[in-house]
Amino acid sequence: MSSQPAAPTSFVQTLRVTITALVAAPVLIGVVLAFAGGSDTESDNWLTASPDPIFAGILLVAGVALFALIPAMGYKAQPLAPGTDADVARKQAQGRFQTGTFLRFAMAEAPVLIGIALAFVDSSYLLYLIGAVIGLTLMYLHVVPTRRVVERSAEVLEAHGVDSGLHQEFGYGDRL
């Protein structure tokens, strides 16, 4: 039995699989919380208990703050240096894009984690849902490598005129 060597995975394939797993985690956590969370001593059902407005407000304020903070901080990267070899520039751009992606994910995940904590404090699953909706929206806007996210990241990396190769790598050959 001869075995063929595995085909090398591309940067984009690896990143997309990783991002899919990261974005799916809040959904899976929500399913687990729906069955395992809450307290039986409360008169209200964990799944339908109304959240404390203060706790819901905390999540909403965090969401608004992150909506402003992620674009301001999450797309900062050192531009590629002029005269850099194309292959070296492409590898550097991939590394910087990946670093920025994980930074944006960490910030976008904050409402989900806060929502989990507040859900247990207030015995209201709806707090988790509010945090998850905010967090997943931020993840879609700033973590999933859509054309807009790639374009925004490439713009910073290519500030000195060196092509990052990100547009071609992600299949967005023509720029916006």
Solvent accessible surface area in square Angstrom, and as a share of the most:
residue,aa,sasa,rsa
1,M,244,1.09
2,S,99,0.64
3,S,105,0.68
4,Q,153,0.68
5,P,120,0.75
6,A,97,0.75
7,A,84,0.65
8,P,127,0.80
9,T,103,0.60
10,S,47,0.31
11,F,36,0.15
12,V,13,0.07
13,Q,105,0.47
14,T,74,0.43
15,L,5,0.03
16,R,97,0.35
17,V,106,0.61
18,T,44,0.26
19,I,5,0.03
20,T,89,0.52
21,A,63,0.49
22,L,45,0.22
23,V,35,0.20
24,A,39,0.30
25,A,36,0.28
26,P,1,0.01
27,V,80,0.46
28,L,115,0.57
29,I,62,0.32
30,G,5,0.04
31,V,79,0.46
32,V,92,0.53
33,L,15,0.07
34,A,29,0.23
35,F,176,0.73
36,A,80,0.62
37,G,14,0.14
38,G,32,0.31
39,S,43,0.28
40,D,149,0.77
41,T,129,0.75
42,E,92,0.41
43,S,120,0.77
44,D,85,0.44
45,N,90,0.46
46,W,17,0.06
47,L,70,0.35
48,T,99,0.58
49,A,10,0.08
50,S,92,0.60
51,P,32,0.20
52,D,49,0.25
53,P,110,0.69
54,I,125,0.64
55,F,44,0.18
56,A,17,0.13
57,G,27,0.26
58,I,78,0.40
59,L,0,0.00
60,L,101,0.50
61,V,107,0.61
62,A,20,0.16
63,G,8,0.08
64,V,111,0.64
65,A,53,0.41
66,L,18,0.09
67,F,120,0.50
68,A,70,0.54
69,L,73,0.36
70,I,0,0.00
71,P,35,0.22
72,A,59,0.45
73,M,92,0.41
74,G,1,0.01
75,Y,14,0.05
76,K,153,0.65
77,A,34,0.27
78,Q,129,0.58
79,P,37,0.23
80,L,0,0.00
81,A,56,0.43
82,P,94,0.59
83,G,83,0.80
84,T,33,0.19
85,D,88,0.46
86,A,78,0.61
87,D,90,0.47
88,V,73,0.42
89,A,0,0.00
90,R,82,0.30
91,K,124,0.53
92,Q,67,0.30
93,A,0,0.00
94,Q,11,0.05
95,G,38,0.37
96,R,61,0.22
97,F,3,0.01
98,Q,75,0.33
99,T,95,0.55
100,G,10,0.10
101,T,0,0.00
102,F,72,0.30
103,L,75,0.37
104,R,4,0.01
105,F,18,0.07
106,A,58,0.45
107,M,23,0.10
108,A,0,0.00
109,E,40,0.18
110,A,30,0.23
111,P,0,0.00
112,V,1,0.00
113,L,94,0.47
114,I,61,0.31
115,G,0,0.00
116,I,34,0.17
117,A,56,0.44
118,L,21,0.10
119,A,0,0.00
120,F,104,0.43
121,V,104,0.60
122,D,40,0.21
123,S,20,0.13
124,S,0,0.00
125,Y,21,0.08
126,L,59,0.29
127,L,0,0.00
128,Y,4,0.02
129,L,70,0.35
130,I,49,0.25
131,G,0,0.00
132,A,8,0.06
133,V,98,0.57
134,I,29,0.15
135,G,0,0.00
136,L,49,0.24
137,T,69,0.40
138,L,5,0.02
139,M,0,0.00
140,Y,131,0.50
141,L,49,0.25
142,H,7,0.03
143,V,0,0.00
144,V,42,0.24
145,P,8,0.05
146,T,32,0.19
147,R,72,0.26
148,R,99,0.36
149,V,0,0.00
150,V,0,0.00
151,E,38,0.17
152,R,83,0.30
153,S,8,0.05
154,A,0,0.00
155,E,121,0.54
156,V,44,0.25
157,L,2,0.01
158,E,25,0.11
159,A,67,0.52
160,H,105,0.47
161,G,70,0.67
162,V,21,0.12
163,D,77,0.40
164,S,1,0.01
165,G,13,0.12
166,L,1,0.00
167,H,4,0.02
168,Q,103,0.46
169,E,50,0.22
170,F,10,0.04
171,G,61,0.59
172,Y,42,0.16
173,G,46,0.44
174,D,103,0.53
175,R,115,0.42
176,L,142,0.70
